[in-house]
Amino acid sequence: MSEFTHRPVLLDECIEALAIRPDGVYLDGTLGRAGHSREIVKRLTTGRLICVDRDQAALDAARELLAPWMDKVTLVHSNFDRVDEILDGLGLRGVDGMLFDLGVSSPQLDDAQRGFSYRADAPLDMRMDREEGLTAAEVVNTWPQEELRRILWQYGEERYAPQIAAAIVRRRQERPIETTLELVEVIKSGMPARALKEKQHPAKRSFQAVRIAVNDELGCVERMLQRSVPRLNRGGRLAVITFHSLEDRIVKSALAQFAQGCVCPPDFPVCVCGRTPDVRLIHKKPILPSQQEIEENPRARSAKLRTAERLKDPEP
């Protein structure tokens, strides 16, 4: 089947970063099309792989995609920011590695009816977990104009956020905005003519903003980082792939805080705070895809991989 030819982003780099032990326990917090999971579980003998996704469709597909290794795999329908709850439910204090590939998975983008695409007509949905209540239609048709402006600016980095938010409110006063292509037309109506001629699709940033709001993506990333590092076993590795600057800033900042030691003022003769680093950054700068990978998979263009290792207990 075609899924088996799919090559996930920064695959070799992720596998190297995780330093997989055959008897280790690992968590793939963003199962998606199971590309990373397949390569992790292939390297296990007595080890275990926990595959998490908030999209039930991904878990259903994984039963076939990971069929040869299902005796080593545990599938969990949950959001990756609930890592504490997931591990507690499985009776695990910690794991030897965690991988998080953030953003929308290829199957979600390719399934027009999920409402993520600004190129195909579909109901305004955009939920990664279809059991969640908030949809893109609710955001677009009920959120106040100022809140729409905020998310378009903050999450989409859309410079025409005020005009687009105003256009959305004007249109929904006439009738609800119900489909993706209706929203595209409204977005275009709020932008100047010169913006419509840019190489990037005019609705791209706004769709990203609404999707992030619907799924609370940035909040999930912040909670995931704060909860995942303490659940790494000593010497365990964390690998996080981001696809836009908002996510990357959150990951960079959180890992820097976990890697920080003493925070006493420089003029203190001795440390009184007692703070020691929790992790070491395996790479000081993010790992980027090669030009060859970008050519083979254009969706990898904006990917960045950041990695860290949980430090062992200090010597007594």
C-alpha atoms as a printed R data frame, in Angstrom:
    type eleno elety resid chain resno       x      y      z
1   ATOM     1    CA   MET     A     1   0.000  0.000  0.000
2   ATOM     2    CA   SER     A     2   1.151  3.567 -0.646
3   ATOM     3    CA   GLU     A     3   1.613  4.440  3.019
4   ATOM     4    CA   PHE     A     4   4.592  2.126  3.219
5   ATOM     5    CA   THR     A     5   6.468  4.288  0.690
6   ATOM     6    CA   HIS     A     6   5.887  7.414  2.767
7   ATOM     7    CA   ARG     A     7   9.087  8.719  4.310
8   ATOM     8    CA   PRO     A     8   8.564 10.797  7.442
9   ATOM     9    CA   VAL     A     9  10.411 14.064  7.974
10  ATOM    10    CA   LEU     A    10  13.988 13.946  9.316
11  ATOM    11    CA   LEU     A    11  13.687 10.181  9.825
12  ATOM    12    CA   ASP     A    12  17.386  9.257 10.037
13  ATOM    13    CA   GLU     A    13  18.114 12.261 12.229
14  ATOM    14    CA   CYS     A    14  15.322 11.321 14.655
15  ATOM    15    CA   ILE     A    15  16.458  7.712 14.926
16  ATOM    16    CA   GLU     A    16  20.031  8.827 15.595
17  ATOM    17    CA   ALA     A    17  18.888 11.372 18.183
18  ATOM    18    CA   LEU     A    18  16.820  8.824 20.098
19  ATOM    19    CA   ALA     A    19  19.804  6.423 20.433
20  ATOM    20    CA   ILE     A    20  17.359  3.492 20.595
21  ATOM    21    CA   ARG     A    21  18.160  0.562 22.857
22  ATOM    22    CA   PRO     A    22  16.641 -2.809 21.839
23  ATOM    23    CA   ASP     A    23  15.220 -3.292 25.344
24  ATOM    24    CA   GLY     A    24  14.099  0.308 25.840
25  ATOM    25    CA   VAL     A    25  10.635  1.814 26.206
26  ATOM    26    CA   TYR     A    26   9.775  4.602 23.767
27  ATOM    27    CA   LEU     A    27   6.837  6.901 23.111
28  ATOM    28    CA   ASP     A    28   5.843  8.320 19.733
29  ATOM    29    CA   GLY     A    29   3.486 11.092 20.774
30  ATOM    30    CA   THR     A    30   2.378 11.924 17.224
31  ATOM    31    CA   LEU     A    31   1.813  8.592 15.490
32  ATOM    32    CA   GLY     A    32   0.408 10.008 12.240
33  ATOM    33    CA   ARG     A    33   1.197  7.683  9.358
34  ATOM    34    CA   ALA     A    34   3.466  5.586 11.631
35  ATOM    35    CA   GLY     A    35   6.607  6.280  9.606
36  ATOM    36    CA   HIS     A    36   8.755  7.167 12.609
37  ATOM    37    CA   SER     A    37   7.106  4.446 14.711
38  ATOM    38    CA   ARG     A    38   7.970  1.741 12.182
39  ATOM    39    CA   GLU     A    39  11.644  2.619 12.291
40  ATOM    40    CA   ILE     A    40  11.682  2.774 16.086
41  ATOM    41    CA   VAL     A    41   9.904 -0.548 16.641
42  ATOM    42    CA   LYS     A    42  12.099 -2.328 14.062
43  ATOM    43    CA   ARG     A    43  15.025 -1.689 16.388
44  ATOM    44    CA   LEU     A    44  13.369 -3.188 19.470
45  ATOM    45    CA   THR     A    45  13.747 -6.764 20.704
46  ATOM    46    CA   THR     A    46  12.338 -6.939 24.220
47  ATOM    47    CA   GLY     A    47  11.498 -3.231 24.212
48  ATOM    48    CA   ARG     A    48   8.136 -1.500 23.887
49  ATOM    49    CA   LEU     A    49   6.734  1.335 21.793
50  ATOM    50    CA   ILE     A    50   3.779  3.454 22.914
51  ATOM    51    CA   CYS     A    51   2.054  5.133 19.966
52  ATOM    52    CA   VAL     A    52  -0.168  8.110 20.773
53  ATOM    53    CA   ASP     A    53  -2.464 10.092 18.505
54  ATOM    54    CA   ARG     A    54  -5.508 12.270 19.055
55  ATOM    55    CA   ASP     A    55  -6.873 11.163 15.664
56  ATOM    56    CA   GLN     A    56  -8.604  7.767 15.872
57  ATOM    57    CA   ALA     A    57  -8.111  7.306 12.123
58  ATOM    58    CA   ALA     A    58  -4.326  7.245 12.645
59  ATOM    59    CA   LEU     A    59  -4.640  4.539 15.308
60  ATOM    60    CA   ASP     A    60  -6.928  2.432 13.114
61  ATOM    61    CA   ALA     A    61  -4.464  2.628 10.210
62  ATOM    62    CA   ALA     A    62  -1.537  1.758 12.504
63  ATOM    63    CA   ARG     A    63  -2.918 -1.722 13.168
64  ATOM    64    CA   GLU     A    64  -2.091 -2.550  9.566
65  ATOM    65    CA   LEU     A    65   0.976 -0.338  9.165
66  ATOM    66    CA   LEU     A    66   2.615 -1.821 12.290
67  ATOM    67    CA   ALA     A    67   1.113 -5.306 11.993
68  ATOM    68    CA   PRO     A    68   4.454 -7.232 12.054
69  ATOM    69    CA   TRP     A    69   5.417 -5.621 15.370
70  ATOM    70    CA   MET     A    70   2.126 -5.251 17.224
71  ATOM    71    CA   ASP     A    71   3.352 -7.524 20.034
72  ATOM    72    CA   LYS     A    72   5.724 -4.666 20.966
73  ATOM    73    CA   VAL     A    73   3.261 -1.784 20.344
74  ATOM    74    CA   THR     A    74   0.656 -0.143 22.564
75  ATOM    75    CA   LEU     A    75  -1.795  2.195 20.815
76  ATOM    76    CA   VAL     A    76  -3.260  5.052 22.855
77  ATOM    77    CA   HIS     A    77  -6.013  7.444 21.761
78  ATOM    78    CA   SER     A    78  -5.053 10.646 23.533
79  ATOM    79    CA   ASN     A    79  -3.380 14.002 23.119
80  ATOM    80    CA   PHE     A    80   0.388 14.157 23.618
81  ATOM    81    CA   ASP     A    81   0.051 16.864 26.261
82  ATOM    82    CA   ARG     A    82  -1.435 14.189 28.548
83  ATOM    83    CA   VAL     A    83   1.838 12.289 28.749
84  ATOM    84    CA   ASP     A    84   1.592 11.993 32.552
85  ATOM    85    CA   GLU     A    85  -1.883 10.498 32.330
86  ATOM    86    CA   ILE     A    86  -0.829  8.148 29.512
87  ATOM    87    CA   LEU     A    87   2.215  6.774 31.337
88  ATOM    88    CA   ASP     A    88   0.382  6.508 34.660
89  ATOM    89    CA   GLY     A    89  -2.370  4.545 32.924
90  ATOM    90    CA   LEU     A    90   0.218  2.103 31.595
91  ATOM    91    CA   GLY     A    91   1.952  1.768 34.949
92  ATOM    92    CA   LEU     A    92   5.167  3.386 33.695
93  ATOM    93    CA   ARG     A    93   7.239  5.815 35.750
94  ATOM    94    CA   GLY     A    94   9.337  6.827 32.758
95  ATOM    95    CA   VAL     A    95  10.477  5.988 29.239
96  ATOM    96    CA   ASP     A    96  13.821  5.912 27.448
97  ATOM    97    CA   GLY     A    97  12.844  8.221 24.623
98  ATOM    98    CA   MET     A    98  10.034 10.379 23.291
99  ATOM    99    CA   LEU     A    99   9.391 11.720 19.804
100 ATOM   100    CA   PHE     A   100   6.933 14.480 18.909
101 ATOM   101    CA   ASP     A   101   6.377 15.402 15.254
102 ATOM   102    CA   LEU     A   102   4.204 18.520 15.554
103 ATOM   103    CA   GLY     A   103   1.670 19.938 13.144
104 ATOM   104    CA   VAL     A   104  -0.921 18.418 10.851
105 ATOM   105    CA   SER     A   105  -0.170 14.938  9.516
106 ATOM   106    CA   SER     A   106  -0.154 14.250  5.784
107 ATOM   107    CA   PRO     A   107  -3.310 12.071  5.896
108 ATOM   108    CA   GLN     A   108  -5.226 14.887  7.589
109 ATOM   109    CA   LEU     A   109  -4.088 17.395  4.978
110 ATOM   110    CA   ASP     A   110  -4.801 15.006  2.134
111 ATOM   111    CA   ASP     A   111  -8.315 14.160  3.356
112 ATOM   112    CA   ALA     A   112 -10.240 17.143  2.009
113 ATOM   113    CA   GLN     A   113 -13.281 16.401  4.165
114 ATOM   114    CA   ARG     A   114 -11.310 17.131  7.344
115 ATOM   115    CA   GLY     A   115 -11.443 20.822  6.456
116 ATOM   116    CA   PHE     A   116  -7.723 21.595  6.843
117 ATOM   117    CA   SER     A   117  -7.137 22.495  3.207
118 ATOM   118    CA   TYR     A   118  -7.786 25.870  1.614
119 ATOM   119    CA   ARG     A   119  -7.646 24.236 -1.833
120 ATOM   120    CA   ALA     A   120 -10.649 21.877 -1.540
121 ATOM   121    CA   ASP     A   121 -14.224 22.547 -0.489
122 ATOM   122    CA   ALA     A   122 -15.330 20.884  2.740
123 ATOM   123    CA   PRO     A   123 -17.180 21.662  5.973
124 ATOM   124    CA   LEU     A   124 -15.217 23.966  8.281
125 ATOM   125    CA   ASP     A   125 -13.929 21.408 10.785
126 ATOM   126    CA   MET     A   126 -10.114 21.274 11.290
127 ATOM   127    CA   ARG     A   127 -10.324 19.070 14.407
128 ATOM   128    CA   MET     A   128  -7.402 16.701 14.818
129 ATOM   129    CA   ASP     A   129  -9.558 14.736 17.253
130 ATOM   130    CA   ARG     A   130 -13.068 14.456 15.885
131 ATOM   131    CA   GLU     A   131 -14.379 13.692 19.364
132 ATOM   132    CA   GLU     A   132 -13.490 17.210 20.519
133 ATOM   133    CA   GLY     A   133 -16.245 19.804 20.428
134 ATOM   134    CA   LEU     A   134 -14.718 23.009 19.028
135 ATOM   135    CA   THR     A   135 -14.699 23.272 15.217
136 ATOM   136    CA   ALA     A   136 -13.367 25.861 12.815
137 ATOM   137    CA   ALA     A   137 -16.957 26.792 11.976
138 ATOM   138    CA   GLU     A   138 -17.586 27.753 15.592
139 ATOM   139    CA   VAL     A   139 -14.402 29.826 15.783
140 ATOM   140    CA   VAL     A   140 -15.145 31.666 12.532
141 ATOM   141    CA   ASN     A   141 -18.843 32.259 13.177
142 ATOM   142    CA   THR     A   142 -18.990 32.982 16.914
143 ATOM   143    CA   TRP     A   143 -15.684 34.328 18.217
144 ATOM   144    CA   PRO     A   144 -15.557 38.120 18.740
145 ATOM   145    CA   GLN     A   145 -13.856 40.199 16.067
146 ATOM   146    CA   GLU     A   146 -11.009 41.185 18.379
147 ATOM   147    CA   GLU     A   147 -10.317 37.539 19.241
148 ATOM   148    CA   LEU     A   148 -10.295 36.633 15.552
149 ATOM   149    CA   ARG     A   149  -7.841 39.474 14.910
150 ATOM   150    CA   ARG     A   150  -5.637 38.238 17.747
151 ATOM   151    CA   ILE     A   151  -5.392 34.643 16.558
152 ATOM   152    CA   LEU     A   152  -4.843 35.669 12.926
153 ATOM   153    CA   TRP     A   153  -1.982 37.930 14.007
154 ATOM   154    CA   GLN     A   154  -0.525 35.763 16.770
155 ATOM   155    CA   TYR     A   155  -0.965 32.271 15.310
156 ATOM   156    CA   GLY     A   156  -0.883 33.062 11.603
157 ATOM   157    CA   GLU     A   157   1.463 36.046 11.656
158 ATOM   158    CA   GLU     A   158  -1.013 37.533  9.173
159 ATOM   159    CA   ARG     A   159  -0.282 41.227  8.565
160 ATOM   160    CA   TYR     A   160  -3.825 41.835  7.320
161 ATOM   161    CA   ALA     A   161  -5.388 40.331 10.448
162 ATOM   162    CA   PRO     A   162  -7.583 43.371 11.315
163 ATOM   163    CA   GLN     A   163  -9.028 43.588  7.806
164 ATOM   164    CA   ILE     A   164  -9.637 39.832  7.526
165 ATOM   165    CA   ALA     A   165 -11.284 39.650 10.967
166 ATOM   166    CA   ALA     A   166 -13.576 42.525  9.971
167 ATOM   167    CA   ALA     A   167 -14.435 40.806  6.675
168 ATOM   168    CA   ILE     A   168 -15.335 37.590  8.515
169 ATOM   169    CA   VAL     A   169 -17.663 39.435 10.893
170 ATOM   170    CA   ARG     A   170 -19.358 41.346  8.040
171 ATOM   171    CA   ARG     A   171 -19.968 38.147  6.108
172 ATOM   172    CA   ARG     A   172 -21.281 36.089  9.029
173 ATOM   173    CA   GLN     A   173 -23.802 38.827  9.836
174 ATOM   174    CA   GLU     A   174 -25.381 38.041  6.469
175 ATOM   175    CA   ARG     A   175 -25.141 34.239  6.729
176 ATOM   176    CA   PRO     A   176 -22.871 31.671  8.431
177 ATOM   177    CA   ILE     A   177 -19.547 30.754  6.823
178 ATOM   178    CA   GLU     A   178 -19.887 26.988  6.487
179 ATOM   179    CA   THR     A   179 -17.200 25.671  4.126
180 ATOM   180    CA   THR     A   180 -13.477 26.045  3.544
181 ATOM   181    CA   LEU     A   181 -13.805 27.713  0.152
182 ATOM   182    CA   GLU     A   182 -16.367 30.161  1.527
183 ATOM   183    CA   LEU     A   183 -13.807 31.117  4.171
184 ATOM   184    CA   VAL     A   184 -11.103 31.468  1.497
185 ATOM   185    CA   GLU     A   185 -13.251 33.962 -0.412
186 ATOM   186    CA   VAL     A   186 -13.963 35.962  2.729
187 ATOM   187    CA   ILE     A   187 -10.247 36.052  3.597
188 ATOM   188    CA   LYS     A   188  -9.421 37.269  0.087
189 ATOM   189    CA   SER     A   189 -12.080 39.978  0.342
190 ATOM   190    CA   GLY     A   190 -10.280 41.422  3.353
191 ATOM   191    CA   MET     A   191  -6.870 41.632  1.661
192 ATOM   192    CA   PRO     A   192  -5.527 44.276 -0.743
193 ATOM   193    CA   ALA     A   193  -5.128 43.312 -4.395
194 ATOM   194    CA   ARG     A   194  -1.324 43.249 -4.187
195 ATOM   195    CA   ALA     A   195  -1.462 40.582 -1.436
196 ATOM   196    CA   LEU     A   196  -3.517 38.291 -3.666
197 ATOM   197    CA   LYS     A   197  -0.676 38.227 -6.185
198 ATOM   198    CA   GLU     A   198   1.936 36.892 -3.767
199 ATOM   199    CA   LYS     A   199   3.394 33.440 -4.353
200 ATOM   200    CA   GLN     A   200   1.935 32.044 -1.115
201 ATOM   201    CA   HIS     A   201  -1.771 31.208 -1.127
202 ATOM   202    CA   PRO     A   202  -3.598 34.191  0.447
203 ATOM   203    CA   ALA     A   203  -5.508 31.963  2.894
204 ATOM   204    CA   LYS     A   204  -2.538 29.930  4.114
205 ATOM   205    CA   ARG     A   205  -1.700 31.991  7.196
206 ATOM   206    CA   SER     A   206  -5.323 32.458  8.232
207 ATOM   207    CA   PHE     A   207  -6.084 28.732  7.921
208 ATOM   208    CA   GLN     A   208  -3.020 27.978 10.029
209 ATOM   209    CA   ALA     A   209  -4.234 30.394 12.678
210 ATOM   210    CA   VAL     A   210  -7.741 28.930 12.862
211 ATOM   211    CA   ARG     A   211  -6.365 25.375 12.950
212 ATOM   212    CA   ILE     A   212  -4.015 26.223 15.819
213 ATOM   213    CA   ALA     A   213  -6.878 27.817 17.739
214 ATOM   214    CA   VAL     A   214  -9.261 24.892 17.161
215 ATOM   215    CA   ASN     A   215  -6.722 22.362 18.400
216 ATOM   216    CA   ASP     A   216  -4.989 24.531 21.042
217 ATOM   217    CA   GLU     A   217  -1.749 23.464 19.397
218 ATOM   218    CA   LEU     A   218   0.614 25.905 21.103
219 ATOM   219    CA   GLY     A   219  -0.853 25.245 24.544
220 ATOM   220    CA   CYS     A   220  -0.488 21.518 23.914
221 ATOM   221    CA   VAL     A   221   3.179 21.951 22.998
222 ATOM   222    CA   GLU     A   222   3.903 23.940 26.163
223 ATOM   223    CA   ARG     A   223   2.161 21.380 28.388
224 ATOM   224    CA   MET     A   224   3.810 18.470 26.594
225 ATOM   225    CA   LEU     A   225   7.303 19.857 27.166
226 ATOM   226    CA   GLN     A   226   6.736 20.580 30.849
227 ATOM   227    CA   ARG     A   227   5.338 17.089 31.425
228 ATOM   228    CA   SER     A   228   7.543 14.989 29.155
229 ATOM   229    CA   VAL     A   229  11.043 15.896 30.364
230 ATOM   230    CA   PRO     A   230  10.405 14.780 33.978
231 ATOM   231    CA   ARG     A   231   9.057 11.451 32.651
232 ATOM   232    CA   LEU     A   232  12.232 10.627 30.741
233 ATOM   233    CA   ASN     A   233  14.404  8.030 32.405
234 ATOM   234    CA   ARG     A   234  17.913  9.224 33.231
235 ATOM   235    CA   GLY     A   235  19.832  9.200 29.957
236 ATOM   236    CA   GLY     A   236  16.556  9.185 28.002
237 ATOM   237    CA   ARG     A   237  16.240 11.264 24.867
238 ATOM   238    CA   LEU     A   238  13.630 13.753 23.657
239 ATOM   239    CA   ALA     A   239  13.213 14.673 19.983
240 ATOM   240    CA   VAL     A   240  10.762 17.347 18.808
241 ATOM   241    CA   ILE     A   241  10.078 18.340 15.194
242 ATOM   242    CA   THR     A   242   8.453 21.727 14.599
243 ATOM   243    CA   PHE     A   243   7.128 23.256 11.393
244 ATOM   244    CA   HIS     A   244   6.679 26.924 12.154
245 ATOM   245    CA   SER     A   245   8.391 29.606 14.201
246 ATOM   246    CA   LEU     A   246   5.727 29.763 16.926
247 ATOM   247    CA   GLU     A   247   6.203 26.115 17.856
248 ATOM   248    CA   ASP     A   248   9.979 26.300 17.511
249 ATOM   249    CA   ARG     A   249  10.253 29.274 19.872
250 ATOM   250    CA   ILE     A   250   8.268 27.387 22.530
251 ATOM   251    CA   VAL     A   251  10.439 24.264 22.184
252 ATOM   252    CA   LYS     A   252  13.702 26.227 22.132
253 ATOM   253    CA   SER     A   253  12.747 28.224 25.230
254 ATOM   254    CA   ALA     A   254  11.500 25.245 27.246
255 ATOM   255    CA   LEU     A   255  14.551 23.101 26.512
256 ATOM   256    CA   ALA     A   256  16.857 26.020 27.343
257 ATOM   257    CA   GLN     A   257  15.148 26.362 30.725
258 ATOM   258    CA   PHE     A   258  15.506 22.643 31.431
259 ATOM   259    CA   ALA     A   259  19.192 22.859 30.435
260 ATOM   260    CA   GLN     A   260  19.896 25.856 32.669
261 ATOM   261    CA   GLY     A   261  21.872 25.392 35.846
262 ATOM   262    CA   CYS     A   262  22.621 27.976 38.503
263 ATOM   263    CA   VAL     A   263  20.587 31.182 38.210
264 ATOM   264    CA   CYS     A   264  22.354 33.117 40.977
265 ATOM   265    CA   PRO     A   265  23.587 36.627 40.113
266 ATOM   266    CA   PRO     A   266  27.090 36.581 38.584
267 ATOM   267    CA   ASP     A   267  28.574 38.466 41.562
268 ATOM   268    CA   PHE     A   268  27.566 35.772 44.087
269 ATOM   269    CA   PRO     A   269  30.732 34.042 45.368
270 ATOM   270    CA   VAL     A   270  28.956 30.675 45.665
271 ATOM   271    CA   CYS     A   271  25.707 29.201 44.367
272 ATOM   272    CA   VAL     A   272  22.809 29.511 46.776
273 ATOM   273    CA   CYS     A   273  19.964 28.572 44.428
274 ATOM   274    CA   GLY     A   274  21.006 24.922 44.192
275 ATOM   275    CA   ARG     A   275  19.580 24.625 40.703
276 ATOM   276    CA   THR     A   276  21.115 22.018 38.421
277 ATOM   277    CA   PRO     A   277  20.320 21.277 34.758
278 ATOM   278    CA   ASP     A   278  17.723 18.575 33.998
279 ATOM   279    CA   VAL     A   279  18.866 17.990 30.413
280 ATOM   280    CA   ARG     A   280  21.745 18.598 28.075
281 ATOM   281    CA   LEU     A   281  21.040 19.820 24.572
282 ATOM   282    CA   ILE     A   282  22.327 17.178 22.170
283 ATOM   283    CA   HIS     A   283  22.550 19.781 19.401
284 ATOM   284    CA   LYS     A   284  22.917 23.474 20.182
285 ATOM   285    CA   LYS     A   285  21.134 24.428 16.978
286 ATOM   286    CA   PRO     A   286  18.137 22.745 15.338
287 ATOM   287    CA   ILE     A   287  18.732 20.036 12.761
288 ATOM   288    CA   LEU     A   288  17.319 20.970  9.344
289 ATOM   289    CA   PRO     A   289  16.328 18.717  6.436
290 ATOM   290    CA   SER     A   290  18.831 18.237  3.642
291 ATOM   291    CA   GLN     A   291  18.255 19.767  0.240
292 ATOM   292    CA   GLN     A   292  17.635 16.266 -1.104
293 ATOM   293    CA   GLU     A   293  14.894 15.629  1.460
294 ATOM   294    CA   ILE     A   294  13.252 18.964  0.655
295 ATOM   295    CA   GLU     A   295  13.256 18.102 -3.044
296 ATOM   296    CA   GLU     A   296  11.736 14.680 -2.346
297 ATOM   297    CA   ASN     A   297   9.232 16.012  0.198
298 ATOM   298    CA   PRO     A   298   8.472 19.760 -0.049
299 ATOM   299    CA   ARG     A   299   6.488 19.600  3.215
300 ATOM   300    CA   ALA     A   300   9.801 19.063  5.021
301 ATOM   301    CA   ARG     A   301  11.067 22.512  4.016
302 ATOM   302    CA   SER     A   302  10.220 24.286  7.273
303 ATOM   303    CA   ALA     A   303  10.966 21.365  9.629
304 ATOM   304    CA   LYS     A   304  13.350 21.799 12.575
305 ATOM   305    CA   LEU     A   305  14.443 19.054 14.965
306 ATOM   306    CA   ARG     A   306  15.525 19.894 18.513
307 ATOM   307    CA   THR     A   307  16.893 17.231 20.820
308 ATOM   308    CA   ALA     A   308  17.800 16.830 24.478
309 ATOM   309    CA   GLU     A   309  18.976 14.123 26.882
310 ATOM   310    CA   ARG     A   310  17.862 13.760 30.492
311 ATOM   311    CA   LEU     A   311  20.906 14.021 32.711
312 ATOM   312    CA   LYS     A   312  21.852 11.239 35.045
313 ATOM   313    CA   ASP     A   313  21.603 11.805 38.796
314 ATOM   314    CA   PRO     A   314  24.543 13.828 40.115
315 ATOM   315    CA   GLU     A   315  27.170 11.963 42.041
316 ATOM   316    CA   PRO     A   316  26.582 12.100 45.834
